[in-house]
Amino acid sequence: MIISHTRKFIFIHPHRCAGTSITHSLLPYLGDDDEVYGCTRSGEALSEKNRLKNIKKYQREQGEFPWKHSTAACVKGYVGDKIWDEYFKFTFVRNPWEIHLSNYFWWKNTKAWDPAPKDFFHRQEKIKQMSYPEYIKSDEIWPHTLIDFATESRNLQAVPADVFGRPDSISNLRTSFNFIGRCEKIKSDFSYLCGRLLLPNIPIEFSNVSRELGNRKHHLDYLGKDEEAKSLLRKKHKFDIKYFKYNENFSEYDAKWDFYMN
């Protein structure tokens, strides 16, 4: 997650949506006073410190202390209404079916970073023993959706599913962000974003490419005949699928919804 006071923009970094690549591509153009959470050694240290503060105070990761994967609501609470309203705000989304499969393989293949969360190795070993359907049905699947990251709801004490299922959450998208790009067309969307930020056309460097891409099958092949797991994903992401026009064939989406911008 980036808060750039030099260039007056805020980047919200959802899980598994090319945020590391986007951050590394923008780093050379940031100033000394800009805030970067995650993706660099110092950024990861600051992010983990604040994540633990949120867990201690709120019993969950989202709260008043900004970290790598803070939602829009939390960042708005941190920077205040004036900066939030004045700065250019953007994020990227990805088909939720693809996000969870990508995260599953990430847990299986990634190496710990420094500083890694204290429970990293325990969680990784636990997930390595799971099939993909077991992972989807486990407590290890994170609670947030794409709408979670994009709404301006300020109720930090509420359970995410309760906050982000409200009808006004989707309408808040239209006031929260100046640009929402798609990972499915990241090169063209990132090029467009550079223009909006008055930056040169930066070639995006993929810093966290999934190791399994070359041999990976369609996500339905990993779910098999497990209808419970499929139903859980449909229910969990019903607002993401509806608003962002995704479907279970994760390479497809409604081209009429390419990105939203102000």
N, C-alpha and C positions, 0 to 999 in steps of 0.2 A: 504494500500500500504506500502511496506517495502523496504527500502534501507539499506542493511546490509553491513557496511564497515568491520565488524569483519569477516564475512564469505564470503564476496564479492559476494552477490547476490542481485537481484532486483525482487520484486514480484509486478506485475501489477494486480490490483484488480478490475475487471469489476463488475457491479451490478449483484446481485443475482446469483453468480457463486461460492458459498461456500467460499468466501474470508475471512469472519469473522472466520469461522472454521479453515481455513488454518493459518491465522494470530495468533490466540490463541494457536494453536498447536506448532507454531515456536517460540513464545515469550520467553519461558524458555532458548532458545539457542542463544538469541541475546545479544549483548554487550551494554555497556552504551552509546557508541557513535552512535549506529544504529538508524535510523530514522523510526518511525512507525506513519503512518497517519491513524487515525480512530481506532476503535475496543477496545481502552482503554480510560479511562477518559481523560488523557492528550493528547492522540492521536486524539480523537474526537475534543477536544478544538483547537488543532493546525490545524487540517484538516478544521474545519469550519472557522477559522480565514483566512486561505489561500484561501478557496473557495470564501469568500466574497471579498478578494483582487482581485481575477480574475474577478469577476462580476463587480466590480467597474472600473477596467482598461479595460477589454475586452467585458463587457456586457454579459458575459457567464461564466460558471464554469471552462472550460478548459483554461489554460494560463500558465504563467511562475512560478506560485506559486504552489508547490506540495500539493495535498490533497488526501483524501481516494481513490477517483476514478479517479485519473489522468491517461491520456492515455500514451502510450509508447512515443509518440512524445514529450509530455510535460515533462516527466521525463528525457528523453534524453537531452532536452534543459536545464534542471535544473542541472543535474550532469556533463554534458559535454561529449564530444566524448571519452576521454580517459577512464573514469570510465565506461561509457556505453559499450564500446568495451571489456573491461577487465572483467566485472562482469558477472556472470551466470544469465540470464534473463529468467523468466518463468511466465506463467499465466495459468488460467483454463477457459474453455469455456463450454457452456451449450446450449441445443437446444433453439433457440430464442422463439419458441412458448411457451415453458415452462417458460422461463425467465419472459415474460410479465404477464402470469397468476400468477406466484409466486409473482411478484411485486404488482399486483392488490390486492391479498389477504394480502400481507404484509401491504399495506396502510390501509386496512380495520381492521386489527387485532393488529398491533403493538402499543406499548406505546411509548411515547416520551422519548428520552434519554437526558442525560445532558452532554454537552449543545446541545439542539436541534436547528435546523434552525428556524429563527424567523417566517417564514411562514408555519411551520410544521402543526399546528392545523388547519389553514385555508384550506390548501391543503387536509389534511386528511378528514375533514368534507365534502369537495367538492367531493372527490373520493368516499366516503361512499354512496353518493346519486346516484352514477352511476352504471349502469349495466356493465358487462365486455365489450360488444361491444361499449358502449358509452365511456368507458375509453380508448379503443384502438383508437377511433376517436377523442379524446380530445387533448388539448394542454398539458395535464398532463403526457402523455407518454413521457419518456425522449428521446432526439434526437439521442443517440449514439447506435452503433451496435458493435458486437464483433470485426469486422475489425477495427473499430475506435480505439480500445484499443491496437491493435497489429501493426499498421503501424508506420513507422518512419517519416511520413510527418511532416515538421516543420512549415507549414503555419498556424500559430495560428489565423490569422484573417479570414480565410476562413470558410464558413459554413461546418459543418462536412459531410453532405451528398455529397457535391461537392468534398471535399478532398478524402474521402474514397471510392468514386465510381470509381476512376481512376484505370486503369489496373495495374499500377506499385505498387499499394497498396498491392495487394495480393503477388506479388513477394517480397516485402519488408518483409513479414512475415518470409521468409526463411533466412533473415539476421538479423532480430530483436531478435528472441527468441531462446534460447537453448532448451526449453521444453514447450510444450503446452499440458496440461492434460485435461481430460474430467470429468465433474461432474457425468456423467452417470457411470463412473467406478473410482470414486474418491479414494477409498481405495487402489486399486492396483496402480493407477497412483501416489498417494501421497507417497506410499511406495517406488516406483521407484525414485521419486524426492528426498526423504531422502537419498537414496544411492548416487545420483549425488551430493548432498550437503555435503557428508561425515558426515551425521548425523545418529544416531541410528534409527531403524525402529519405528518411533513415531506413536502411534495409534491416528488417527485424531479424535478430539472431536467436535461433531456437536453443535456449539454454537448458531446457529440461525435457528433451524429447523422450517420449515413452520408448523404452527399450523393446517393448513387445510389438511395435507397430508392424514390423515386417511379416510376422507370422500370425497376427491376431485375426480371429474369426469374428463374424457378426455376433453382437452381444446376445442375441436370442439363442445362439448355439451354446453359450455358456450357461444360460438360464435353463436350457433343456425344457422339460415338461413341468417345471416347478411353477405352477400357477399362483401359488401363494407369494413367491418372490416377485413375480410380474405384477400382481395386484398391488403389492406394497409400493413398488416404484410408481405405478400409475397414480395411486392415491397421494403419495408424498409430493409428486411433482405436477399435480393436475393444473395448478395455476401457471407454472412455468410453461407447460406444454400448450396451454390455452393461449397465453399472452404472447409467447415467443414463436408460436406456430410450429413447434416441433412434433415429431411423432416417433414411433418405436423403430422405424427404419432410420437409424441415426444419421445417415448421410443425407437425409431429405429434410426440407423445411419449405414453408411457403415463401417464395421469393418476393412476394409483395411486401413482406416485412423484412427488409434488409437491415435497416438500423433506424433508430429513433434519434432525432437531434433537435436542438433548439438553436 
